[in-house]
């Protein structure tokens, strides 16, 4: 048989072949439905038994599909289709076997047991020792059935349900059958009409949480993580629900599945330091108290998913077309933007690009055929027309709305984008389900760790302040600023001002140890770590729209090219500082443009400091380490380090604390910045210092600080290096650069311009003429500097004041005067600025 004949023969036997290939599924209408291409319960994989068309979305939400059973067999076996046809052909040469209908079960579970039902025969069906039983009941307390746990001889465990069933001849009895679907919830008889409901996975865990929270309602569902779809969730419709899943991927998947059915549900994810399978029963065994549990669950419980205001539509109906699995994001510059549910990566298409293959990038073929049916296949013209017309009436696509991984403030929500899912106000949420109050777009990406687990308490968090302060700093305030930066780094995207640091020190000062053993472990895997010859374009490309901190180690510039490369990185850091809506726009090879919204905090580390411009020094705080021979102090540092940062759980707890208190930290940053201007004399420097101090304060308190307390703290510190003095202005930096530059005299020797000016004022030798050749002269006690001059351009090359920009800087200096055209050498007459000597 040829390929088409094999496909047709397989389709003729679809009723028997597909259940063999995909065991554990079930037939729903014309389709065989199962969990994946390996079979099992679920609904991610579907096969049309009449047409042979199939689709599977079980792997990371990314879809794959085919049009016949040969391609299905190939996908299941992981082989190519010609080989699949060759393997199938021998079994398809005989006439198709008649389809056999499974016999009807002899015993059928009933909704509940009668009040006079006998005691269940728990041990009659025992595969081992009976160790626990859990009674399921109706809302009014009448028995539905039981779940029994047996410890098997091999050391395992097995759970079996007992249901009240009807059998042959109308007989009734207890039988080891699953409850009638939809299956009831465990603890339903304790459900009150109001109040929060807590959900766990498994009856043992539910009983444990009831002991820990005796005054709360705790429920679970039967069958574990694979049976969410079979439970009756209607009693919890519209209720505030907090889910405590098991600490494993299956537990999280089950919690997310429940959240899809209960929109007001939040997920309290166990920390990454918890062992696999850890649950409320383990917490009880570990000695947790009611206070510990509420502390763990309080963040999601304190911020339930609020109903949207009447004037704010948080639904996604307007940007979807029926059940097609993608969002329409709008139009910009002739391109149409979409977000497929599978992969969550933005797709942009020109109007002429809405063809069959491009549309199937966003949804599988069978979805298009269902939404836009035609006699043969899908009506692609109708589909394209609908998308173009619907997209045109949406708000214009704005790339500034795209948000990558990291922490964000979205309306009143604190959102942590972990790549594949969101954590909104402490509760896990599917990206596809989150209705952004600001219409922000969260694009899928590689997963990064979430800040789960217990937030560190005040006493534990304060140890980071203590550790940073113990390092060998030239100024004590440096330790506080470093601790503040570490507290802020995980939530840098949520800040109004993003401060940067430069940690420096001579060889032997402990700089490398500090970066490797404190800074990097505290930030963890949520940062971009680079070094050496890394370029601005490389950093920008890797960050994309992510709000992640950047650690730039060995940020040295040993030559002119290195300095230029580092200047570009510093420019990127400057653009990342503020919360303005401005982005970085770069052209593409095709004539288009790409917008980058950089929301990172940078920490540079090197022996030398390349940040010398005013625009950089007001955004980058330089922390100087000094050499120290105090071995005893270093031993104390290592002891405290071993108790804290060396343990991954400590850093995770600090990050969780920052995320939980992001809104408070923002408020404290405003308070500290408002006070700091009194000490720095400059708003930008005040924002820099104030935000770092807010981070440091968050390690000692979770409260909003008063302006009085902030002022008292700042008054006790030395802010001399952070004060914006007059000499720090760009005009004085420009003048200092000129005076320190060297120019030649007639005899060939090179001396500083400042020294040449002094000599010219005394009319010594050839100094006046040499100075004139370089666009300067001394006249009547004033230094005249030409506005445009080739030699001056050489002195200011590769500085912010090249291209004649020095004239604007000098005109701002005290006593400066704009002068009429004057002679600065043969055939060189220029306007000038005069400065008093």
C-alpha positions in Angstrom: 0.0 0.0 0.0 1.1 3.6 -0.6 1.1 6.3 2.1 -2.5 7.4 1.4 -3.8 3.8 1.5 -2.1 3.2 4.8 -3.6 6.4 6.2 -7.1 5.4 4.9 -6.7 1.9 6.3 -5.7 3.2 9.7 -8.6 5.6 9.8 -11.0 2.7 9.1 -9.7 1.1 12.3 -9.5 4.3 14.3 -12.0 3.1 16.9 -9.7 0.3 17.9 -6.2 1.6 17.1 -6.3 5.0 18.8 -7.4 3.7 22.2 -4.5 1.2 21.9 -2.0 3.9 21.0 -3.3 6.3 23.6 -4.4 4.3 26.6 -6.1 5.9 29.6 -8.1 8.4 27.5 -11.9 8.4 26.8 -14.2 9.1 23.9 -16.1 12.4 23.9 -18.3 12.7 20.8 -16.3 12.1 17.7 -13.0 12.5 19.5 -10.6 10.4 21.6 -9.4 12.7 24.4 -6.4 12.0 26.7 -3.6 13.8 28.6 -0.7 13.6 26.0 0.8 11.6 23.2 1.6 9.0 25.9 -2.1 8.7 26.8 -3.3 9.0 30.3 -6.2 11.1 31.7 -6.6 14.7 30.7 -7.7 16.8 27.7 -4.5 18.2 26.2 -4.5 15.6 23.3 -7.4 15.1 21.0 -7.9 12.8 18.0 -10.9 13.0 15.6 -11.9 9.4 15.0 -13.8 10.3 11.8 -11.2 12.5 10.1 -7.9 11.4 11.7 -6.9 15.0 12.5 -5.2 15.4 15.9 -3.6 18.0 18.2 -1.5 17.9 21.3 -0.7 20.8 23.7 0.7 18.8 26.7 4.3 19.9 26.4 4.8 23.4 27.9 1.6 24.6 26.2 3.3 24.4 22.8 1.0 22.7 20.2 1.7 20.1 17.6 -0.8 18.6 15.2 -1.4 16.4 12.2 -3.9 15.5 9.6 -4.0 11.7 9.7 -3.3 8.7 11.9 0.1 8.0 10.2 1.4 11.3 11.5 -0.1 10.6 14.9 1.6 7.2 15.1 4.9 8.9 14.0 4.6 11.5 16.7 3.8 8.9 19.4 6.8 6.8 18.4 9.1 9.7 17.7 9.8 8.5 14.1 9.4 10.0 10.7 6.1 9.4 8.8 7.5 7.1 6.1 8.8 4.8 8.8 5.5 5.0 10.6 3.6 4.0 7.4 6.0 1.0 6.9 5.5 -0.2 10.5 1.7 0.2 10.3 1.1 -1.5 6.9 1.5 -5.2 8.0 -1.3 -4.9 10.6 -3.7 -3.1 8.2 -3.8 -5.7 5.3 -6.6 -7.7 6.9 -10.2 -6.6 7.0 -10.9 -4.2 9.9 -12.0 -6.0 13.0 -15.5 -5.1 14.2 -15.6 -2.5 17.0 -16.3 -4.1 20.3 -18.3 -2.1 22.8 -17.1 -2.4 26.4 -19.6 -4.2 28.6 -21.5 -2.0 31.0 -20.1 -2.0 34.5 -22.0 -4.2 36.9 -21.9 -1.8 39.8 -22.6 1.9 39.3 -21.8 4.5 42.1 -24.7 6.5 43.4 -24.6 10.2 44.6 -24.7 9.2 48.3 -25.4 6.4 50.7 -28.7 6.0 52.5 -28.8 6.9 56.2 -29.2 3.2 57.1 -26.3 2.0 55.0 -24.1 -0.6 56.8 -20.6 0.0 57.9 -18.3 -0.1 54.9 -16.2 -3.3 54.5 -12.9 -1.4 54.6 -10.8 -4.6 54.8 -12.6 -6.7 52.2 -10.7 -5.1 49.3 -7.5 -4.4 51.2 -4.2 -4.6 49.2 -2.4 -4.1 52.5 -2.8 -2.8 56.0 -5.5 -0.2 56.4 -3.9 2.9 57.9 -6.4 5.7 57.4 -10.0 6.4 56.2 -11.6 9.7 55.2 -15.4 10.2 55.0 -16.8 12.3 52.2 -20.2 13.9 52.9 -22.8 16.2 51.4 -23.2 19.8 52.4 -25.8 18.7 55.0 -23.5 15.9 56.4 -24.9 12.8 54.7 -22.3 10.2 53.7 -21.2 9.9 50.1 -18.3 7.5 50.4 -14.9 6.9 51.8 -11.3 7.1 50.7 -9.1 4.5 52.3 -5.3 4.3 52.6 -3.5 1.0 52.6 0.2 0.4 53.3 1.3 -2.3 50.8 3.8 -5.1 51.7 6.4 -3.6 49.5 6.6 -0.4 51.5 4.3 1.6 49.2 0.9 3.1 49.7 -2.4 2.8 47.8 -5.6 4.7 48.0 -9.0 3.2 47.2 -12.4 4.8 47.1 -15.5 3.1 48.5 -18.8 4.2 47.0 -22.4 3.2 47.6 -23.3 1.4 44.3 -26.3 -0.1 42.6 -25.7 -3.5 40.9 -27.5 -6.3 39.1 -31.1 -6.7 39.9 -31.2 -3.4 41.8 -29.0 -4.6 44.6 -27.0 -1.9 46.6 -23.7 -2.3 48.4 -20.4 -0.7 49.2 -18.0 -1.3 46.3 -14.4 -0.1 45.5 -15.6 2.3 42.8 -14.7 6.0 42.3 -17.3 8.5 43.4 -20.0 9.4 40.8 -18.9 12.4 38.7 -18.7 15.3 39.3 -16.9 14.1 42.4 -17.6 15.8 45.8 -15.1 17.8 47.8 -13.7 16.5 51.1 -15.0 18.6 54.0 -18.0 19.9 52.2 -20.1 19.6 55.4 -17.8 22.2 57.1 -18.3 24.8 54.3 -19.7 28.1 55.6 -21.6 30.6 53.5 -18.8 33.3 53.8 -15.1 33.5 54.5 -11.9 32.3 52.9 -11.7 28.6 51.9 -8.3 26.8 52.0 -7.6 24.0 49.6 -4.9 21.4 50.0 -3.9 18.4 47.9 -5.0 15.2 49.7 -7.1 14.3 52.7 -4.1 13.9 55.1 -2.9 17.4 54.2 -6.4 18.8 54.7 -6.7 17.2 58.2 -3.3 18.7 59.1 -4.3 22.2 58.0 -7.5 21.9 59.9 -5.5 21.2 63.1 -3.3 24.3 62.3 -6.3 26.5 61.4 -9.1 25.2 63.6 -11.4 28.1 62.9 -11.0 28.0 59.1 -12.7 26.0 56.3 -10.2 23.5 54.7 -11.2 21.3 51.8 -9.6 19.0 49.2 -10.8 16.9 46.3 -10.5 13.2 45.6 -8.1 11.5 43.3 -5.1 13.8 43.6 -3.4 16.0 41.1 -4.7 14.1 38.0 -8.4 14.3 39.0 -9.0 18.1 39.2 -11.3 18.0 36.2 -13.5 15.3 37.7 -14.3 17.3 40.9 -17.4 19.4 41.5 -16.1 22.9 42.1 -19.5 24.6 42.0 -19.8 25.0 45.8 -16.8 27.3 45.7 -18.0 29.5 42.8 -17.3 33.2 43.5 -15.5 32.4 46.8 -12.1 33.6 47.9 -9.9 30.5 47.8 -6.3 30.0 48.8 -4.6 26.9 47.4 -1.7 25.2 49.2 -0.3 22.8 46.6 2.2 20.0 47.1 5.8 21.1 46.5 6.2 19.4 43.1 5.4 20.2 39.5 2.3 18.0 39.6 1.0 19.9 42.6 1.5 23.3 41.0 -0.1 22.1 37.8 -3.2 20.9 39.8 -3.3 24.3 41.6 -3.2 26.1 38.2 -6.0 23.9 36.9 -8.1 24.7 39.9 -7.4 28.4 39.5 -8.8 28.2 35.9 -12.1 27.0 37.4 -12.1 29.4 40.4 -11.1 32.9 39.2 -10.8 34.3 42.8 -8.3 31.5 43.8 -4.7 32.3 44.8 -1.8 29.9 45.0 0.6 30.0 48.0 3.6 28.3 46.4 6.0 26.5 48.8 9.5 27.8 48.7 12.1 26.2 46.4 14.0 25.1 49.5 11.2 22.7 50.4 11.6 19.0 49.7 9.6 17.4 46.9 6.0 16.7 47.9 6.2 18.9 51.0 2.7 19.9 52.2 0.6 21.0 55.2 1.1 17.6 56.9 4.8 18.1 56.8 4.5 21.6 58.2 2.5 20.2 61.1 5.1 17.6 61.7 7.8 20.4 61.6 6.1 22.1 64.5 4.4 25.0 62.6 1.9 27.1 64.5 -1.2 28.9 63.4 0.9 32.1 63.2 3.4 30.4 60.9 0.7 29.2 58.6 -1.0 32.5 58.3 2.3 34.2 57.7 2.9 31.8 54.8 -0.6 32.3 53.4 -1.2 35.9 54.3 0.2 37.6 51.2 -2.2 36.0 48.7 -5.1 36.1 51.2 -4.5 39.8 51.9 -4.9 40.7 48.2 -7.7 38.8 46.6 -8.4 39.3 43.0 -10.5 42.4 43.1 -13.5 42.9 40.8 -12.7 45.5 38.1 -14.2 49.0 38.4 -17.2 49.6 36.3 -15.2 51.8 33.9 -12.4 49.4 33.5 -12.7 46.3 31.4 -10.2 43.6 32.6 -11.7 40.9 30.5 -10.0 39.5 27.4 -13.1 39.1 25.2 -12.4 42.2 23.1 -9.0 40.9 22.0 -10.0 37.4 21.2 -12.2 35.8 18.5 -14.3 33.2 20.1 -12.2 30.3 21.3 -9.2 30.8 19.0 -6.1 30.4 21.3 -4.4 33.8 20.8 -4.9 37.4 21.7 -5.0 40.3 19.2 -2.7 43.1 20.5 -3.4 45.9 18.0 -1.7 47.5 15.0 1.4 49.7 14.8 3.2 51.0 11.7 1.4 48.7 9.4 2.1 45.5 11.4 -0.5 43.5 13.2 0.5 42.0 16.6 -0.7 38.8 18.2 0.1 36.7 21.3 -0.5 32.9 20.9 -1.5 31.1 24.1 1.0 28.4 23.1 4.4 29.8 23.8 3.2 33.4 24.6 5.7 34.9 22.2 4.5 38.0 20.2 3.9 37.4 16.5 3.9 40.4 14.1 2.5 40.2 10.6 2.1 42.7 7.8 -1.4 42.8 6.3 -0.3 40.7 3.3 1.3 38.1 5.7 -2.0 36.8 7.0 -1.8 33.6 5.0 -2.4 30.0 5.9 1.0 29.1 7.3 1.4 32.3 9.3 -2.1 31.9 10.8 -1.2 28.3 11.8 1.7 29.8 13.8 -1.1 31.1 16.2 -3.6 28.3 16.2 -3.8 24.7 14.9 -5.6 23.9 11.7 -8.7 22.3 13.3 -9.3 25.5 15.3 -9.4 27.6 12.1 -11.6 25.0 10.4 -14.0 25.2 13.3 -14.0 29.0 13.5 -14.1 29.7 9.7 -15.6 26.5 8.1 -15.5 26.0 4.3 -16.6 23.1 2.1 -13.0 21.8 2.1 -10.9 23.1 5.1 -10.8 26.6 6.5 -11.9 29.9 4.8 -8.5 31.6 5.1 -9.7 34.8 3.4 -12.5 35.2 5.9 -10.1 34.5 8.8 -7.6 37.1 7.6 -10.3 39.7 7.1 -11.7 39.1 10.6 -8.3 39.5 12.2 -7.5 42.7 10.2 -10.8 44.3 11.0 -10.9 43.3 14.7 -7.3 44.4 15.2 -7.9 47.8 13.6 -10.4 48.8 16.2 -8.2 47.8 19.2 -6.0 50.4 20.9 -2.8 50.9 19.0 0.0 48.4 19.8 2.6 50.1 22.1 5.9 48.2 22.6 6.2 50.0 25.9 3.4 47.9 27.2 5.4 44.7 26.7 6.8 43.4 30.0 9.5 40.8 30.4 10.6 38.9 33.4 11.0 40.5 36.8 8.9 42.6 39.2 6.4 45.2 38.0 3.8 47.4 39.5 0.6 47.0 37.5 -2.1 49.4 38.8 -2.4 48.3 42.4 -0.9 44.9 41.7 2.6 43.7 42.5 3.4 41.3 39.6 6.5 39.1 39.4 6.9 37.7 35.9 8.7 34.4 36.2 8.8 33.6 32.5 6.1 30.9 32.3 3.7 32.3 34.9 3.0 35.3 37.1 3.0 35.8 40.8 0.3 38.5 41.4 0.2 39.9 45.0 1.8 36.7 46.2 -0.5 34.2 44.4 0.5 32.3 41.3 -1.5 33.0 38.2 -1.5 31.8 34.6 -0.3 34.6 32.2 -3.2 33.9 29.9 -5.7 34.6 32.7 -4.3 37.8 34.2 -6.3 40.9 33.2 -3.7 43.7 33.5 -5.2 46.9 34.8 -2.8 48.9 32.7 -3.2 46.7 29.6 0.4 45.5 29.9 1.5 42.5 27.9 3.4 39.8 29.6 5.4 37.8 27.1 6.5 34.2 27.8 10.2 33.5 28.3 12.5 31.0 30.0 11.6 30.4 33.6 13.5 32.1 36.4 13.1 31.3 40.1 10.1 32.9 41.9 10.7 34.5 45.3 8.6 31.8 47.0 8.7 30.5 50.5 8.7 32.4 53.8 9.8 36.1 53.6 12.6 36.7 56.1 11.6 38.2 59.3 13.1 41.4 60.7 15.8 39.8 62.8 17.0 37.5 60.0 16.9 40.3 57.4 18.8 42.7 59.6 21.8 40.2 59.5 22.4 41.2 55.9 22.8 44.8 57.0 25.2 43.7 59.7 27.2 41.5 57.3 27.6 44.3 54.7 28.6 46.8 57.4 31.4 44.5 58.6 33.3 44.7 55.3 36.3 46.9 55.2 34.9 50.2 53.8 36.5 53.6 53.6 33.2 55.1 54.6 30.7 53.2 57.0 27.7 54.3 55.0 28.9 52.1 52.1 27.8 48.9 53.9 24.3 50.3 54.3 24.1 51.3 50.6 25.3 47.9 49.4 22.7 46.1 51.6 20.0 48.4 50.3 21.0 47.6 46.7 20.8 43.9 47.4 17.3 44.3 48.9 16.1 46.3 45.9 17.7 44.2 43.1 14.8 41.6 42.9 12.2 44.3 42.5 14.1 46.8 40.4 11.4 47.0 37.7 8.9 48.1 40.4 11.0 51.1 41.5 10.5 54.7 40.5 14.3 55.2 40.6 16.8 52.5 39.9 20.1 53.2 41.7 23.4 51.8 40.5 26.6 50.9 42.5 30.3 50.7 41.7 32.2 48.6 44.1 35.9 49.3 43.9 39.1 48.7 45.9 42.8 47.9 45.5 44.1 44.4 45.1 43.7 42.6 48.4 40.7 44.7 49.6 38.2 41.8 49.4 36.4 43.2 46.3 36.3 39.8 44.5 35.3 37.9 47.6 32.5 40.4 48.2 31.1 40.0 44.7 31.5 36.2 44.6 30.3 35.4 48.1 27.8 38.1 49.0 26.5 40.0 45.9 26.1 37.2 43.4 24.5 34.7 45.8 22.1 37.3 47.2 20.8 38.3 43.7 20.7 34.6 42.6 19.6 33.5 39.2 17.4 36.5 38.5 20.3 38.6 37.4 22.4 39.1 34.3 26.0 38.5 35.2 28.6 39.8 32.7 32.3 40.9 32.7 35.2 42.1 30.8 34.6 43.0 27.1 30.8 42.8 27.3 29.2 45.5 25.1 26.1 47.6 25.6 24.4 46.0 22.6 25.0 42.5 24.2 23.5 43.5 27.5 20.6 45.3 25.8 19.9 42.3 23.6 19.9 39.8 26.5 17.7 42.0 28.7 15.1 42.8 26.1 12.1 43.8 28.1 13.3 42.1 31.3 13.5 44.0 34.6 16.5 42.2 36.0 19.6 43.5 37.8 23.0 43.4 36.0 26.3 42.6 37.7 29.2 43.8 35.6 32.4 42.4 37.1 35.9 43.5 36.0 34.5 46.7 34.4 37.9 48.0 33.4 38.8 50.2 30.5 42.5 49.8 29.8 42.6 51.7 26.4 40.6 54.1 24.4 38.4 51.4 22.8 37.7 50.0 26.2 36.7 53.3 27.5 34.3 53.9 24.6 32.8 50.5 25.1 32.3 51.1 28.8 30.9 54.6 28.1 28.1 52.9 26.1 27.3 50.6 29.0 27.2 53.5 31.4 24.8 55.3 29.0 22.5 52.3 29.1 22.6 52.4 32.9 21.7 56.1 32.8 18.7 55.4 30.6 17.6 52.6 33.0 17.6 54.8 36.1 14.3 56.6 35.9 10.7 55.4 35.5 10.0 57.6 32.5 8.1 56.2 29.6 11.1 56.7 27.2 12.6 53.7 25.5 15.7 52.9 23.5 14.8 52.7 19.8 17.2 50.9 17.5 16.9 50.4 13.8 16.8 46.9 12.1 18.4 45.6 9.0 15.0 45.6 7.3 14.4 49.3 7.9 12.1 48.8 10.9 12.8 49.6 14.5 13.0 47.8 17.9 12.1 49.5 21.2 13.9 48.4 24.4 12.6 49.4 27.8 15.5 48.9 30.1 14.5 48.6 33.8 17.6 47.3 35.4 19.8 48.1 38.3 23.5 47.9 37.6 26.4 46.9 39.9 29.9 47.5 38.5 33.0 46.1 40.1 36.6 46.9 39.2 39.8 48.3 40.6 39.4 51.6 38.8 36.2 53.6 38.3 35.2 54.7 34.8 32.1 56.7 35.9 33.5 60.2 36.1 30.8 62.3 34.3 28.3 64.2 36.4 25.5 62.3 34.7 27.0 59.1 35.9 28.2 60.0 39.4 24.7 61.2 40.4 23.3 57.8 39.3 26.1 55.5 40.4 27.3 55.5 44.1 30.9 54.5 44.4 31.7 52.2 47.4 35.4 52.0 48.2 36.9 49.0 50.0 40.3 49.3 51.6 42.9 46.8 52.5 42.6 45.4 56.0 44.9 43.1 58.0 42.2 42.5 60.7 42.0 38.7 60.4 39.7 38.5 63.5 37.2 40.7 61.8 37.3 38.6 58.6 36.7 35.5 60.7 33.6 37.2 62.2 32.5 38.0 58.7 32.9 34.4 57.5 31.0 33.2 60.6 28.0 35.5 59.9 28.2 34.7 56.2 28.0 31.0 56.9 24.9 31.5 59.0 23.2 33.6 56.3 24.2 34.2 52.7 26.0 30.8 52.3 22.6 29.2 52.6 20.5 29.5 49.4 17.3 29.6 51.5 18.4 32.8 53.2 18.8 34.7 50.0 15.5 33.3 48.8 13.8 34.6 52.0 15.3 38.1 51.5 14.1 38.2 47.9 10.6 37.0 49.1 10.6 39.8 51.7 11.4 42.4 49.1 8.6 41.2 46.8 6.1 41.1 49.6 7.0 44.7 50.6 7.5 46.2 47.2 4.8 48.9 47.6 6.0 49.9 51.0 9.6 50.1 49.7 8.3 52.5 47.0 6.7 54.7 49.5 9.8 54.7 51.7 11.9 55.6 48.7 9.7 58.7 48.2 10.1 59.6 51.9 13.9 59.1 52.0 14.4 61.0 48.7 12.4 63.9 49.9 14.6 64.2 53.0 17.9 63.3 51.2 17.8 66.5 49.1 18.4 68.4 52.3 21.8 66.6 52.6 22.8 66.2 49.0 21.6 69.5 47.6 20.6 67.8 44.3 17.4 66.0 43.4 19.0 63.3 41.3 21.5 62.5 44.0 18.7 62.5 46.6 16.7 60.0 44.5 19.8 57.8 44.3 20.6 57.8 48.0 16.9 57.9 49.1 16.0 54.7 47.2 19.1 52.8 48.4 18.2 53.8 52.0 14.6 52.6 51.5 16.1 49.2 50.5 18.3 49.1 53.5 15.4 50.1 55.8 13.3 47.3 54.4 15.8 44.8 55.9 14.9 46.2 59.4 11.2 47.0 59.1 8.2 46.5 56.9 6.5 49.7 58.0 6.4 53.1 56.2 9.0 55.4 57.7 8.1 59.0 58.7 10.1 62.0 57.4 11.2 62.8 60.9 12.7 59.3 61.4 14.3 59.4 58.0 15.9 62.8 58.7 17.2 61.7 62.1 18.9 58.7 60.5 20.5 60.7 57.7 21.7 63.3 60.1 23.9 60.7 61.8 25.7 59.8 58.5 28.5 61.4 56.6 27.2 62.6 53.2 30.2 64.6 52.1 31.0 62.4 49.1 27.3 62.5 48.0 26.8 66.3 48.3 26.4 68.1 45.1 28.9 70.9 45.3 29.4 73.7 42.8 32.6 72.2 41.7 30.8 69.0 40.7 29.0 70.8 37.9 29.6 69.8 34.3 31.0 73.3 33.5 33.7 73.0 36.2 34.5 69.5 35.0 34.9 70.9 31.5 37.2 73.7 32.7 39.3 71.2 34.8 39.7 69.0 31.7 41.0 71.9 29.7 43.4 73.1 32.4 44.8 69.6 32.9 45.3 69.0 29.1 48.9 69.3 27.8 49.9 71.4 24.8 53.4 71.9 23.3 55.6 75.0 23.4 57.9 76.1 20.6 60.8 74.1 22.0 58.7 70.9 21.8 58.1 70.4 25.6 54.5 69.8 26.6 53.0 71.5 29.7 49.5 71.8 31.2 47.2 74.4 29.8 46.8 75.8 33.4 50.5 76.3 33.7 50.6 77.9 30.3 47.9 80.3 31.3 49.8 81.4 34.3 52.9 82.0 32.2 50.9 83.9 29.6 49.5 86.2 32.3 53.1 87.1 33.2 54.1 87.4 29.5 56.8 84.8 29.9 58.6 83.7 26.8 56.5 82.2 24.0 53.6 81.3 26.3 51.1 84.0 25.0 51.7 83.0 21.4 51.6 79.2 22.1 48.3 79.6 24.0 46.9 81.7 21.1 47.7 78.9 18.6 45.4 76.6 20.8 42.4 79.0 20.7 43.1 80.8 24.0 44.6 84.0 25.2 45.0 86.1 28.4 43.9 89.7 28.1 43.2 92.2 30.9 43.1 89.6 33.7 40.8 87.3 31.8 41.1 84.0 29.9 39.6 84.2 26.5 38.5 80.8 25.0 37.4 80.6 21.4 33.9 79.2 20.7 35.2 77.2 17.7 38.8 76.2 17.1 40.5 73.2 15.5 43.1 72.8 18.3 40.5 73.1 21.1 38.5 70.4 19.3 41.6 68.1 19.6 41.8 68.7 23.4 38.0 68.0 23.8 38.0 65.0 21.5 36.1 61.9 22.9 34.6 64.0 25.7 31.0 65.2 26.2 32.2 68.7 25.3 33.5 68.0 21.8 32.0 69.6 18.7 32.2 73.1 20.2 30.0 72.2 23.2 32.6 73.7 25.5 31.4 77.2 24.8 28.0 76.5 26.5 29.7 75.1 29.6 32.1 78.0 29.9 29.3 80.5 29.5 27.6 79.1 32.6 30.6 79.8 34.9 30.6 82.6 37.3 31.8 85.9 35.8 31.7 84.5 32.2 31.1 87.0 29.4 30.4 86.5 25.7 33.0 88.4 23.7 32.9 89.9 20.2 35.0 88.2 17.5 38.7 88.3 18.3 41.9 87.1 16.7 43.4 83.8 17.7 46.2 83.5 15.3 46.7 84.1 11.5 43.4 84.0 9.7 41.6 82.8 12.7 38.9 85.2 14.1 36.3 83.7 16.4 33.8 84.7 19.0 34.8 83.8 22.5 33.9 83.5 26.1 36.0 85.2 28.7 36.6 84.0 32.3 38.1 86.0 35.1 41.4 84.6 36.4 
